[in-house]
Amino acid sequence: MIPGHKGSTELVGRMVEGDLSLWGALATMRGAAGVLADAEQIAAVLWGADWCRFSVGGSTHGNQALALAAGRPGDELVVTRAVHRSLLTGFVLAGLRPVWVPPPVDPVTGLPGRLPVDAVWAALAGHPEARAVFAVEPGYAGTRSDVSALADAAHGFGVPLIVDQAWSAHFGFHPALPPHALAAGADALVTSAHKALPAYTQGALVLARTQRLDPDRLQRGFDATHTTSPSGTILASIDASRRLLALDGERLLGRTVALVASAREQLRKIEGLAVLDGSPDTVDPTRLVLGLAGTGANGFAVEDDLVRLGFALELADRDTVVATVTMADTEDGVQALVDALSGALLSHRSEPRLVPAPAWLGADLPEVALAPREAFFAPHEMVAAERAAGRVAAELVAPYPPGIPAIVPGELLTRDVLDALRQAAADGVRVAYAADPTMASVHVVARS
């Protein structure tokens, strides 16, 4: 049913093996929509939602769909500053204006902490016309906020709480794990089925309760940004992962939590190593996050050693290493990772160092000149970074970790932030989304 290859591997080999369409392959052309709707309804029941859709565009598509459902052009939304790029593009598509709430940053690890609930209340009070609150929970490194309190704040002003829960499709399915966002009071969540569950890449779920969100707007927002030729293979893998979670998730996730707890206990014995830990209310129990500054080891060198041994880390920079442990991992595999990490850290040990606070993580947010949509559609030009201070940014720049945007389209660029980003890039930090990852030049709105 896919006309280009017709199920044959003779032209391009195994690259198309297992590629099935929804329409005609998983079900008849007339019956496929009903088969998909049935699967989505089963997932909605599992998560306690009124509305559910399976996406083959990842959580990126889900965030854009929720942005389109949340407001109208010109509306304000209260948003964590630790936002994913997909939400920014959603704001561009929907014409929304973010009211930023910056999370605090841990001075030891440089990672974002819990989103301050009082700051969300204050932002809503200061912007009474805001249409929703957007949060990213948990953060990229597994740090968590009080979702129930955030929901209370949003509902206190009569607006929905929408949560990007991309990394935590497993939440709520084991007693040692936090509840998922809907169970904690949120009105909608998007989650990736391929990050914590064993689905195909690009598989995601968008789930919502419709007391404060219009189901028709949800449906139109989803369909407006989704392909009309969805991969049946990806959709079926989402459904299979949902079934696994329902039938055997508690046992498998119990093993995963135990494996990470054991790994953390062993790694804490390494002098100077900061192992991100805490209760499920503050840290994802399945995320293995290590702060290296106290050991003096360089995360890039540690990563190189692990790659040579066959281990792929989720993230590594000079001061931080992140490994993602899921239901697909085994005791032998996690122990081998711990042994490899221990050896690499010991071989690269050096003088302890401080983690400097980057200029873009200060308390003062940049001055806003244009809404993200206006900056997106304005004429752009590339200029040297040393000449960009005072200009209006036309691109998003977010160094990882912690992934908090340093530059957002429409904000005025400052010399301190530009200098700090150039230094970060020179130090080997992953400067994501920038047109010039070296930050020698930057995309700005052209002067009229």
N, C-alpha and C positions, 0 to 999 in steps of 0.2 A: 504493500500500500504506500510505500515511499518511492515515488517514480524515479528519482535519480539513481538509486542503486538496486531497487526492487528486491532487497534482501540478499543480494549477491555480494560475496567478498572477493570476486575475481578482479574487480577494477582497482580498488584501493586497499585490499586486504582486510585484516581484522578490525580496522578502525570503525567499520560500520556494523560489526557483529553485535547482535542484540538490539539494534535500533528499530523500535517499533512505533508506529503511529497510534494515537488514540482512535482516530476515525478509521474504522475498517479493520484494524489489527487487533485491538483489545476488545472491540465490540463492533457490531454492524454500524454503518453510517447513521442509521435511524435510531439505534439504541445506545450509542456511545455516551451521549449527553446524560442519559439517565443513569448509566453505570457510574460515571464520574460523580454525579450528584449524590448517589447513594453512598459512595465511599466518603465524600466530604461530610455528609450528615453523620456517619458513624464517628468520624473524627471530632465533629462538633460535640457529640454526646460525651466522648472521652474527655475532652477538655472543658466541658461545661459551658459551651458557647451556644449562641443562637444562630450564628452564621459562620461558615467556614468555606474557604476556597484553597485548592492546591495550586501552587505556582511552580512553573518551570523556569522562572526568572530569578530565583533566589530571594533572599530577604530584601535585596535591593528593590525588586519589583513590589514586594509587599509594603515597604515603607513609602514608596511613591504612591501606591494605591490609597494608603491610609491618609497621606497628606491631601490627596484630591478629595477624600471624603470628609476631611475635618473642617474645612473652611472654604471661603470664597476669596477671589483676588482682593488683596488689600487687608485681609484679616490678619490679626496678630495671634501667635501661638507662643506659649511659654515653653522653652526648650532647654534641656541640658546643653552646656557648651561641649560636652564630650559626645558630640553627635557624629553619626556615620555620614559619609559623603552622600549616600542614597537619600537621606532625609533632606539634605540641602538641595539635591536635584528635584526632590518632591516639592519643596517650597518654590523652586523656580517654575515647575510645571503648574502649580496651583496659584502662584502669585502671592504666597503667604509671607508674612514678616515675622522673623523670630525675635522673641524677647529672651535674651540669654540668661541662664543661671549657671555660673561657673561652679564646678565641684572643687572642694579643697584638695590639695595635693600633698601626699605624704613626703616630708622632707628627707626621709631615709631612703625610700625606694623611687621617688619621683612619680608614683602612680596615683591616679585620682581616687579619692575616697567617696564616702556616702554623699549623695546629693542632699544639700541642706533643705529640710522640709520648710523651715521658717523662711528661707530665701524664696521658695516657690510660693508660699503664702503671700510674701511681700510683692513678688512680681505680679501675681494675680490681682492683688489689691491696687497696685499701681497701674495696671492695664485691665480695667474691668470689662473691656470689650473682647479680651482674648477668647478664642474659640475652643482651645484644648491645651492640655499639657502633654508634652512628648518627653519620654525618658528612655535611656538606654540601660537596660538592667538584665544581667549584670554587665559591668564594663568589660573591655577586651581582656583585662587581666583577671577577671573573676571577682572583682570587688563589687559589693552590693549596697543598695540603698534600702530604705524602709518603704517598700512599694505600697503597703497598706496606708501608711501615713501620707504618701504622695496622692493616693486615690482619695483620701479624705479631704485633702487640700483642694484637689480639682473639683470634687463633688460639692464641696462647700461653696464653690462659685458657680455650680450648675453646669460644669463642662466635663468632658470625658478625659480620662487618663489613657494615653496610648503608649505602648511599650515596645521598643525594639528589643526583643529577647532572642536575637539571632543565634547566640552561642549556647542557649540553654533549653533545647527541646526536651531535655531529660528532667527538668525541674517539675516537682510535684508527683513523681512516680516512685519515690522511695522515702521512707520516714526520715532518713538522714539528710535529705535534700530539701531546699526551700520550696514553698508552693510556687506554682507557675503564676504568671502575672494576673491572669483572670481570677484564679482562686484567691489572690491577695487583694482583689477589688478593682483591678484595672478594667477598662472597657474594651480594649482591643490589644492584641499582641501579634507580632510577626516573628516566626522562628524558622531557622534553617534545619531541614531534615538531614542534611549531609554533614553538619558540623558535629553534632552529638549523637545522631542516630545514623544507622547504616544505609542511607538512601543515596541515590545518584547525586552527583554534583548538580547544583542549581535547584534541587528540590526544596520547597519551602511551604509553610502553611500560614495563612492569615486567618485569625479567629477573632470574633467580636461578639459582644453583647449589645443589643440594639436599643436599650433604654435611652441612651444619650447619643447614639449614632444612627443615622438614617440608613436602613438596609439597602434602599435603592441607590443612595449615593455610594455606599460601599461597593455595590455590584458594578455600577458604572465606572467608578474609579479603578476597580480591579481590571475590568474588561478593556478600559481605554489604554492601559499600558502593558497588557499581556498579549502574547502571540496568539494568532488564530490557528496556528498549527502546532499545538503543544505536543511534546514528546510523550508518547504513551509509556515508554520505558521509565522515564523520570516519574510520571504520575503513579505508575504501578509500584515503584520503589518507595514512594511516600506512603502509599497504602500499606505495603508490606511492613514498613518500619513502624507505622501506627499499630498494626496487629501485633508485632513483636513486643512493643511497649506495653500494650494492654495485657498480653498473655504471660510474658516472661520478663517484663521490664524491672520489676522489683528485685528479682534474683540477680539479674545481670548488673543492675546498677549498684546493688549491695556489694558485689564483687569489685566494681570499679571504685567505689568510695573506699573500700578497704585497701585496695592497691595503692591509691594516692596517699592515704593515711600512712601506710608503711613506708612509702617513698619519702614523704615529708619527715617522718621520724628518723630515718637513716641520714638524710641530707642535713638535718639540723645539727648533727654531730660535727659537721665541718666548720671549723672556727672562722668566724666572720661572715658566713653565708646567711643571708636573710631569706627565710622561707616564709612566703606569704601564707598565713594561717589564721585561724579564728573560727568562730561559730558559723554555722550555715547562714546566720542572719547577716554576716559581713563578708564572707568569702565563699565562692563556689567550692564545695568539697571535692570536686573532680578536677580542679585546675591546679597545675603544678607551676608555680611562679617563683623564680629565684632572683634575689637581688645580690649582685656580685661585688659591689663596691667595697664591702668590708673584707673581701678576700684579696683584692687587688687584681684579680684575674680579669682579662678582657673577654667579653662575651663573644666577640667575633672569632677569637682564637679558640675558645671552647666549642663554638659551633663548628668550626673547621675540623676539629678532632672528631666530633660526633658524626659529621657527614662522612668522614673517611671510614667510620665504623658502621655505617649504614643507618644512622638515625637522622630523621628530618625533624627539626624543631619547628614549632609554630612561629616563634619569633626569637631573634637574638640581636642585641645591640651591645654597646660597651658595658653597660651596667645591669642589664636584665636578660634573663633567659626564660622563655615560656614553653612548656610542653603540654600538649593536649592529650589527656588520657580518656578513653571512651570504652564503651561496651565491647569494642573490637579488640581491645588489648588483653593480654594474658599475663599471668604471674611471672612467667619466665621472661617475657618481653619487657615488662616494667622493671624487673630486677636488673636486666641487662642494661637498660637505660640509666638506672641509678648508678650502677658500677661504672659505666662510661662517663657519666657526669662527674662522679667523684674523682676518677682518675684525671680527667681533663682539668678540673678546678685545681687539683693539687699540683699538676705539672705547670700550670700557668699562674700560680700564686705569686703575688707581688705585694708592694706596700699598699695598705688600705687607702682609700680615697673617699672624698665626699661626693655626693651627687648634687651638682649645682642646679639651682632652680632656674630654668630657662626664662628668658624675658617675656615670652608669650604666656606664661602661667601666672602673671601677676594679678592682683585683685582688680585692677582697672581694665575694663574691656575697651577695645578700640572704638573710636568715633565712627558712627555709621553715616555714610553719605548717600547711599542708594540701597534699595531693597535688593535681595539676591536676584530676583527676576530682572529688575532694571539693569543691574550690572551684567547679567548674562547676555542680554540682547543689545547692550551698548557696544559701539565700535571698540575694538581692543587693539593694543599694541604691546610689543615686548620691549622693555627698557632694561638697562643695566641696573642691578640692585642698588648700587651706590647713588643712582639718580632717581630712585623710586619713592623715597620718603615723601610723604605728603600726597602721593597719588592714590587714586581709588583702585583697590584690588579688583581684578577680574577673574581670579581663580581661587580655588580652595587649596590650602596647604596644611597638612596634618602630620607632624613627625610621630613615628611609632617607636617605642611606647612613649606616652600613654595614649596617643591617638586623639588628643584634644586639638581641634583646629587652631593653628596659629594665625592663619589668614582666612577670612571668609569674603567671598565676593561682595562688593559694596562698601567694605570697611576701608578707612584710611590707613595706609601703611606707615609704620614708624621706623626710624633708623635703628632703634634698639632691637626690635623684632627681626628686622632684615639681617642685621649683623649676627644675631644669635642663630638664625636659621642657616646662614652661610657657614658659621662655625660648626653647627651640628652636622651639616652635610659633609664638611671637611673631615669631621671625626668619624664618619662612617654611619651616622644615624640614617635610618630609612626615612626620607622626606617624601611622603606619599602625595600623589595627585598633582604635584607641581609640574608645570610644563617643562621647566628646567630643574631637574632634581639636584643639581649642584647649587642652586639658588644664586648663581652668578647673574641671572637675569630673571625678571618676573613679569607676568602678564598684568597689565593695568588697563583701565578704561581710557580710551583715547581722549585727548583734549579737543574740544570743538574749536 
